[in-house]
């Protein structure tokens, strides 16, 4: 019994490995699109689609890739008004220049 289970599991694993690079419905479309952010302050927090991705300095240095489609990019830091942008990633690099404005006194 163990041998049959082991052979069946091996077949499933090998089958999934053999098919791991097949993605249905994406022919001719990019699987991800580069997103480039730069700006200040460097310690601001970058959020994409309500998921925190890191500091503005880190994202600017490393870059990001997003799936094609519509996304919401938010950049926030204490003492600054938030930056919020709706973007649509298609097939070209999406570049955003973020300069947070201090909260008025």
Steps between C-alpha positions, in 0.01 A plus 500: 500500500777742589674431170181575304445823695861603450480428124173689472642799686813495284282500187302797626817693589665422168184594313477834678869570440466420132205739466620777733573751224169462315264790567163489332353814343812718500627445148630831365449677835778576746476305824627801695575865433785704653397768749762765578456741791729778612457790734513630854504442791697176464351345816140534374300177485390370158177302479369335183143370496485523882817289537804666663804446278770700678657840532513742208882477503490119475237497225690771308825305526363156414198577285176302498299293257123488498250288312337665199185689597387775732678564829494753783836637618513684833804663660476625860729646764440663838471878468417489127183492295456156336562441130241281331493402132290265289716344228439259217788269419497394136819410316733795571681613813278695741702782662384713792685799646383540861567816700302501821384841621540582870178538700431873541519637856 
